[in-house]
Amino acid sequence: MSQKESNSPIEFPLLGRGVGVRLNNVGKRFNREWIFRHFTYQFHSGKTYAITGSNGSGKSTLLQVIAGSLTHNEGTIEFKNEQLPTNNEQLYTHISIAAPYLELIEEMTAKEMLLFHAQFKPLINSVSIDEILQTVGLQNATNKQIRYYSSGMKQRLKLAQAFFSNTPILLLDEPTTNLDADGIALYHNLIKNYTADKLVIVSSNDKQEYEFCEEVIGIGKYK
């Protein structure tokens, strides 16, 4: 797979009702150290992508830049679709993300957490919260405070928040962290059944997390 790099803007193809994200010469640095530079790529809805690289290579940083939780230092990022707001302050409502570093409100129960989450980012209409918790294997812990969850149970809840949010863009950073074999099987089931027409980007160096992806991008090429 070739990756196009250019100093000039690149054009989106016609996306119809889909979603597109374009990064052009994007770079991110911490202090004087560049994590990555000159990253140029187009992501399209209905496709799955993997960002791979060794530990510390910048793949998680790139995902956070795409999510808008980190600001890039150079280049441009464009989100293109009639569904996506031009106001970047509202962009988060169209992006869902699951990552090990994201915190849960541990004083809440799983059901309370999903209800709270839905106030900011609506869940898909076809599945109730009880059904969501059953799907991710947390039906017996619905009313237990999250502080008493194991690390694997917390990861299942993070996946529930991300996969069942009604968003066109799904970002997954090391999505099987803390999951056992059953949890990994759950992850693949969620990918199979709940990502239709979404733009999915997985950041990982574990092939079982991204083996389904259609395009693989090595972040090490952008140093």
C-alpha positions in Angstrom: 0.0 0.0 0.0 1.4 3.3 -1.0 1.1 6.4 1.2 1.0 9.8 -0.6 3.0 12.6 1.0 2.8 16.1 -0.3 3.3 19.7 0.8 0.3 20.8 -1.3 -3.4 20.2 -0.3 -5.0 17.0 -1.3 -8.6 16.7 -2.5 -11.3 14.6 -1.2 -13.1 12.3 -3.6 -16.9 12.5 -3.6 -18.0 10.9 -0.3 -21.8 11.0 -0.8 -23.4 10.6 2.6 -20.2 9.1 4.1 -17.6 10.7 6.3 -14.1 11.7 5.5 -11.1 12.8 7.5 -8.1 14.4 5.8 -4.7 15.0 7.4 -2.2 17.0 5.4 1.4 17.3 6.6 0.3 16.9 10.2 3.0 16.9 12.9 3.0 16.7 16.6 5.8 17.4 19.0 6.4 17.5 22.8 8.9 20.2 23.7 11.5 19.9 21.0 11.0 16.3 20.1 8.8 15.5 17.1 6.6 12.5 17.7 5.6 12.3 14.0 5.8 14.8 11.0 4.4 15.2 7.5 1.6 12.7 8.1 -0.7 12.9 5.0 -3.6 10.6 4.7 -7.3 10.3 3.9 -9.7 8.2 5.9 -13.2 7.3 4.6 -16.4 5.9 6.1 -17.2 2.3 5.6 -13.5 1.4 5.8 -11.2 0.2 8.6 -7.7 1.4 9.2 -4.9 0.4 11.6 -2.1 2.7 12.9 0.7 0.5 13.9 4.2 0.9 15.5 6.3 0.0 18.4 5.7 1.3 21.9 6.4 5.0 22.1 6.3 5.4 18.3 3.4 7.9 18.4 0.4 5.8 17.2 -1.7 6.7 20.3 -0.7 10.3 20.0 -1.9 10.4 16.4 -5.2 8.9 17.4 -5.6 11.6 20.0 -4.8 14.3 17.5 -7.5 12.9 15.2 -9.9 12.8 18.1 -9.2 16.4 18.9 -8.0 15.7 22.5 -4.4 16.8 21.5 -3.6 19.8 19.3 -1.2 19.2 16.4 1.7 21.6 15.9 1.8 21.7 12.1 -0.4 20.8 9.1 -4.2 20.7 8.8 -7.0 18.3 9.6 -10.3 18.5 7.9 -13.5 16.6 8.6 -15.8 16.5 5.7 -19.4 15.5 5.8 -22.8 17.3 6.1 -23.3 15.5 9.4 -20.1 16.9 10.9 -20.2 20.4 12.5 -17.9 23.1 11.3 -17.6 24.2 14.9 -14.8 22.1 16.3 -16.2 22.4 19.8 -19.1 20.2 18.7 -16.9 17.7 16.8 -16.6 15.4 19.8 -20.3 14.4 19.4 -19.5 12.7 16.2 -16.4 10.8 17.4 -16.4 7.9 19.9 -13.2 6.5 21.3 -12.1 3.7 23.6 -8.6 3.9 25.1 -6.9 2.5 28.3 -6.1 6.1 29.5 -9.7 7.3 29.4 -11.2 7.5 32.9 -14.6 6.2 34.1 -16.6 7.8 36.9 -16.1 5.1 39.4 -18.8 6.3 41.8 -21.4 5.5 39.2 -22.8 2.1 38.2 -22.4 0.9 34.6 -26.0 1.8 33.9 -25.6 5.3 35.4 -22.4 5.8 33.4 -24.1 5.0 30.1 -27.1 7.2 30.9 -24.7 10.0 31.8 -22.6 9.4 28.7 -25.8 9.5 26.5 -26.5 13.1 27.6 -23.4 14.2 25.7 -23.2 11.6 22.9 -26.5 9.8 22.0 -26.4 6.0 22.0 -27.8 4.0 19.0 -31.6 3.8 19.2 -32.0 0.1 18.3 -30.5 -1.2 21.6 -31.5 -0.4 25.2 -28.9 0.2 27.9 -29.8 -3.1 29.5 -29.2 -4.9 26.1 -25.9 -3.1 25.7 -24.7 -4.3 29.1 -25.8 -7.8 28.3 -24.0 -7.7 25.0 -20.7 -6.8 26.7 -21.2 -9.3 29.5 -21.9 -6.9 32.3 -25.5 -7.7 32.9 -24.8 -9.2 36.4 -22.9 -6.0 37.4 -25.4 -3.4 36.2 -25.9 -1.8 39.6 -22.4 -2.3 41.0 -20.3 0.8 41.3 -17.5 0.8 38.7 -14.9 1.2 41.4 -15.5 -2.5 42.2 -15.0 -3.6 38.6 -12.0 -5.6 37.5 -9.8 -4.0 34.9 -11.3 -6.3 32.3 -14.9 -5.2 33.2 -13.9 -1.6 33.0 -12.5 -2.2 29.5 -15.8 -3.9 28.5 -17.6 -0.8 29.6 -15.3 1.5 27.7 -15.9 -0.6 24.6 -19.7 -0.4 25.2 -19.5 3.4 25.4 -17.6 3.6 22.1 -19.3 1.0 20.0 -22.9 1.9 21.0 -22.5 5.6 20.6 -24.4 6.9 17.6 -21.3 8.4 15.9 -19.9 8.0 12.4 -16.3 7.8 13.5 -15.0 5.1 15.9 -11.4 5.3 17.3 -9.9 2.4 19.2 -6.6 2.6 21.0 -5.3 -0.8 22.1 -8.9 -2.0 22.5 -8.3 -5.4 24.0 -6.2 -4.1 26.9 -6.9 -6.1 30.1 -9.3 -8.4 28.3 -9.2 -12.2 28.6 -9.9 -14.6 25.7 -13.7 -14.1 26.1 -13.2 -10.4 26.1 -11.2 -10.5 22.9 -13.9 -12.6 21.3 -16.4 -9.9 22.4 -14.3 -7.2 20.8 -14.3 -9.1 17.4 -18.1 -9.6 17.7 -18.6 -5.9 18.3 -16.4 -5.1 15.2 -18.4 -7.5 13.1 -21.9 -6.4 14.2 -21.7 -2.7 15.2 -19.4 -0.9 12.8 -21.4 -1.0 9.6 -20.8 2.2 7.5 -18.5 3.7 10.2 -15.0 5.0 9.8 -13.0 2.8 12.1 -9.3 3.6 13.1 -7.4 1.2 15.4 -4.2 2.1 17.1 -2.3 -1.0 18.0 0.9 -3.1 17.7 -1.1 -6.3 18.4 -2.3 -8.0 15.2 -5.3 -9.6 16.8 -6.6 -6.1 17.4 -6.4 -5.0 13.8 -6.2 -8.0 11.6 -9.6 -7.1 10.1 -8.4 -3.7 9.0 -8.3 -3.0 5.2 -5.4 -0.5 5.4 -2.4 -0.6 7.7 -0.4 2.6 8.3 3.1 2.3 9.9 3.6 5.5 12.0 7.3 4.9 12.0 7.5 6.2 8.5 6.6 9.7 9.7 9.5 10.7 11.8 
